[in-house]
């Protein structure tokens, strides 16, 4: 079993399309690493939701809220 598989077995979570991982303004208590699939990162600008990025396998996100001890600056939704 690869190191990545071992980490996923211990800490991983399987998510379905449309699942909101966190919303802009939420407290940040964890970061994420994508093993498979995609996550859309978006932000509300002048009342409209704008996509900032679509992230895929091997990419990580959510670390800024932890490092800065501030609320989430964007929303993350499973594609």
N, C-alpha and C positions, 0 to 999 in steps of 0.2 A: 504494500500500500504506500503510495507516495506521501510525502510530507503534506502536500496540499489536501489530499484525501483525508489524512489523519486530522488535520485542523478542522475540515468541514464536518467530519464525524463528531468532533467534540463541541464545536462552537457554531456550526452552520445552521442555516434556516432555509427551508424551501418556501418560496413565495409565489403567489399566483399573479397573473396579469391584472393590472389595475389596483393592486394592493399599494396603499400609501405607506411608505416606510417612515417618513416624518414630514411634517409641514413647516413651512416658513414660520419662524417665531417660537417653535417648540424648543425645549431644553435639549441640549446635546449630551447624551450619555454613552454613545457608542459610535464606532465607525464601521464601514462596510467594505467588503471585498467581493467583487462579482466573480463567481465561479462559472456560471453559464447564464445565458439570457442577456437582458438589457434593462437599464434603469434610465428613466428620463428625469433630468434635473431642471426644474423650472422656477421662475420667480414672478411675482405679481408686480407689474409696472403700470402705474396709472390705471389701475383697475383691470388690466388685461394680463392673462397668464402668458409668459414668454418662455420658450424652451431655451435653456442655456447650453445644454449638452445632452447627448444620448451616450451613455457609457456601456461598455461591454466587458466580456471576460478578461480578468486580470487587472481591471481598473479598480480603484478604491475611491471612496467619497465619505463625507461626514466628519472628517477629522478636524476641520477648522473650528467647529463649535466646541470640541473638546479642548483643543490647544488654546483657544482664545477665551474659554469659559464664558461664552456668550450664546444667545439663542441662535437657532438655525437661520441661515440667511436665504435658504431656498427650500423647495419641496422636492421630495424624491418619490417617484412612482414607478413600480415595476411595469415594464412594457409587455 
